[in-house]
Amino acid sequence: MATTNPMPRFPAGFLWGVSTSAHQIEGAVDAREASVWDVFTAEPGRVRDGSTAAVACDHVHRHREDVALLAGLGVDAYRFSVSWPRVRAEGGLDFYDRLVDDLLAAGVRPVPTLFHWDLPAHLDWLERDTAERFAEHVARVVARLGDRVTKWITLNEPAEHTLLGHALGVHAPGRRLLFDALPVAHHQLLAHGLAVRALRAAGASDIGIANSHGPTWPASDDEADVAAADFYDTLLNRLFADPLLLGRYPEGVGELMPGDVEADLKIIAEPLDWYGINYYAPTRVGAPQGAEIEFGGVRMPAELPFSVREIEGYPVTDFGWPVVPEALTEVLTAFADRYGDRLAPVIVTENGCAYEGLDDTERVTYLDGHVRALHRAVEAGVDVRGYFVWSLLDNFEWAEGYGRRFGLVHVDFDTQRRTPKASYDWYRALLREQRD
Ligand code: FCB
């Protein structure tokens, strides 16, 4: 259960929100072009329960009801994503236009993410040109919504999109390129930089990115385990953050990237107004174990220079992810130490957990613990400006299908009935309390 100690107060102006993404909730697949996720989910065996996101939460048709749920919750802001394949379709931007108007009318600030993994099916992040195409997409969106939307997120978790989608092949587009996937990381970073320029050219001034980060714990003090953990830490916590915040790749990485890397880094390192961190759990990493292992539903090839290990001694979510609130404080303070004044103010753009049930006390415990851990980071001097729960609604959880429920609101996928869970009431009470 959540502790009964009063929740400490966050600084005035702290931004409280919830997050979703287009492919995971929108449905209305006929009113948009295909994305790599449509192609991927149509292939047998790709999604655990064989499902697709063709309907998902039918949010395009039910967005008014979902906006009412946001208003009832009392969040300051709603992070959603703009589907690039929908924007490309005739009238696709009209939907976001209405959504933004409805959010503003409900007193909720729209915070769109411009790419959350649903790449148009004819594009490919191995191609540099995709970065330019993305900048065009961004320019179209900001031209239409920029009179009302002031806060923007360029990309969501390019690290997972690279690793899971292109290196390990468990997410769309399902490629298993291992380290040959590195250009995908570079092109997404370049796309981010070009997007920042396009947004600024249109007058936007409140721009961030949502990167996934978390502490990497070595499996032991053994030199081989420490080196493997270091390597993994570079992939997860530095490969994307160093270029963005320091204008350079971690040692040895730049040489592996395509194109005129030095010139690209100048674009990639365009100053950010804030830096988004998605945090779920720490990772324990050791030396390679010499055989392909399965971890969290992901087959890890033997050739990788590390192996992911079980974290013991903590409760786990339905996804098997350990619940370690103090690791949120750890990752935030580590970021502040590593990047110092190069780190822009931080917003936690995702945090949440998968549990079944309407009376989701485990979710309440998870969120309560993490919000307190966040406050400890604020007390330690990290400039954190906001927190977004993943997610408003149960939704299509990528390769897991509908089997992992992250929502504050339960969705019955047969009837599309929405029912707020205990965690919804808990979050609403927290927001009220913080404003009193
Ligand atoms: C993050 C993704 C988000 C959701 C959560 C559970 O990695 O950004 O779309 O799937 O995990």
Residues whose N, C-alpha, C, O or C-beta is under 5 A from the ligand:
A	BS01	FCB	S21 E157
